[in-house]
């Protein structure tokens, strides 16, 4: 088993590994495999990329300090039993022995605490799926990140100097659905890499049709990464994609029912205005999307805003602002 594991700083506070005050407490414990040096992949947005000049403890804009594996496991049971932690999500870097490290840690974790475990990793094959499932993993995440093959190659594939291939990602997702079952496989879509809203919506629909749950992230520029100079997406565009995702994952509307302008912006969600207003009023489209009990506080944003993914229920004022952003007032 690895001697150390990284813990997102918010999770570390909830687990009692660090002291601090949080604007929103994570309901999932976010962990990341620890190794000397960077990932063998070279994703342009990631501080862990092999050519990144970012600090080794960063993932997105969040700091992930390293702790002894034993101390993390020791704190987990009480956090789970008290209801503070409802799931554990392990982010895996890509390196030669990563699956051995993951399986050993997941097995030890499951012996320590009765908690659902999600593992986000690649590259996966059936043998590694079996190993993770036998260790106790309940869900698998395979991040595609980009909405089109061209963008994928540019930010994490051959053009970026990375090992990943578009077709392989989808093959792995299909195999994961066959093995873990529909609803137990996730992927990530980063909005703001250069895709149109139409391309993002088509990607969301393709994932749902495969039985894969897509989680939305807003692109976040991080100093030292290849895409550090790229701006975040507009909040208005992100809100439209959030609504589209919610409609598609709920089965309320399909991408083919939605309409787009000449620039690929959503101009019609394919549902009556009353349905749209009722959905927006719930605030659900704007909460953090991902595995059950994932609220991922401030992963894409500063607490001062703008907030792309809310880690808690929205206030009346926040909902009013979002209606304005969606031009529903």
Helices and strands as residue ranges (DSSP letters): E 4-8, H 9-14, E 28-33, E 58-59, E 62-68, H 69-81, E 87-91, H 98-112, E 116-120, H 126-135, E 139-141, H 149-155, H 166-180, E 185-191, H 197-210, E 213-218, H 235-250, G 255-257, E 259-260, E 266-268, H 273-282, G 284-286, H 316-325
